[in-house]
Amino acid sequence: MSAHWHNLVGMVGVTLILVSYLLLQTGRMQASQPRYSLANAAGAALVLISLMYEFNLSAAIIESFWLLISLLGLWRAHRQKPS
């Protein structure tokens, strides 16, 4: 792996996704919490940025859907906020 900035950005994205999933599985985070969706959306976006420099179609597809689903979670959390 080369030490280009976009690889670092992608690794930060992967770390965000994995840490949020670990926190979910260990009960330290709830899937309904906006921070879970935010961490996943940010992670997917960072991985997509890295893929703009070293493209991989299957990775781009999964990260695009990961981002869209995470944005849906954020939208739902925002809608369910008490006024």
C-alpha positions as CSV (number, residue, x, y, z in Angstrom):
1,M,0.0,0.0,0.0
2,S,1.3,3.4,-0.9
3,A,1.4,6.3,1.6
4,H,-0.7,8.6,-0.5
5,W,-3.1,11.0,1.3
6,H,-6.1,9.3,-0.2
7,N,-5.1,6.0,1.3
8,L,-5.0,7.6,4.7
9,V,-8.4,9.2,4.2
10,G,-9.8,5.7,3.2
11,M,-8.3,4.1,6.3
12,V,-9.8,6.7,8.5
13,G,-13.2,6.0,6.9
14,V,-12.8,2.2,7.4
15,T,-11.8,2.9,11.0
16,L,-15.0,5.0,11.6
17,I,-17.2,2.2,10.2
18,L,-15.5,-0.6,12.1
19,V,-15.4,1.3,15.4
20,S,-19.0,2.3,15.2
21,Y,-20.0,-1.3,14.4
22,L,-17.9,-2.6,17.3
23,L,-19.6,-0.1,19.7
24,L,-23.0,-1.2,18.4
25,Q,-22.1,-4.9,18.9
26,T,-20.8,-4.3,22.4
27,G,-23.9,-2.3,23.4
28,R,-22.1,1.0,23.8
29,M,-24.0,2.5,20.9
30,Q,-27.6,2.1,19.6
31,A,-28.4,1.8,15.9
32,S,-31.1,4.4,16.4
33,Q,-28.6,7.0,17.7
34,P,-27.7,9.7,15.1
35,R,-24.0,9.3,16.0
36,Y,-24.1,5.7,14.7
37,S,-25.5,6.8,11.3
38,L,-23.2,9.8,11.2
39,A,-20.1,7.7,11.9
40,N,-21.1,5.3,9.1
41,A,-22.0,8.1,6.7
42,A,-18.7,9.9,7.3
43,G,-16.7,6.6,7.0
44,A,-18.4,5.7,3.7
45,A,-17.8,9.2,2.3
46,L,-14.1,9.0,3.2
47,V,-13.8,5.6,1.6
48,L,-15.5,6.9,-1.5
49,I,-13.1,9.8,-1.6
50,S,-10.2,7.4,-1.6
51,L,-11.8,5.3,-4.3
52,M,-11.8,8.4,-6.6
53,Y,-8.0,7.9,-6.8
54,E,-7.8,4.1,-6.9
55,F,-11.2,3.0,-8.3
56,N,-12.7,-0.4,-7.5
57,L,-16.3,-0.9,-8.7
58,S,-17.5,-3.3,-6.1
59,A,-16.1,-1.2,-3.2
60,A,-17.7,1.9,-4.8
61,I,-21.1,0.2,-5.0
62,I,-21.1,-1.0,-1.4
63,E,-19.8,2.3,0.0
64,S,-22.4,4.3,-2.0
65,F,-25.2,2.2,-0.6
66,W,-23.6,2.3,2.9
67,L,-23.6,6.1,2.6
68,L,-27.2,6.3,1.4
69,I,-28.5,4.0,4.1
70,S,-26.7,5.9,6.7
71,L,-28.1,9.2,5.4
72,L,-31.6,7.6,5.6
73,G,-30.9,6.7,9.3
74,L,-29.9,10.3,10.0
75,W,-33.0,11.6,8.2
76,R,-35.2,9.3,10.3
77,A,-33.5,10.3,13.5
78,H,-34.0,13.9,12.7
79,R,-37.7,13.4,11.9
80,Q,-38.3,11.5,15.2
81,K,-36.8,14.3,17.3
82,P,-39.3,15.7,19.8
83,S,-40.3,19.3,18.9
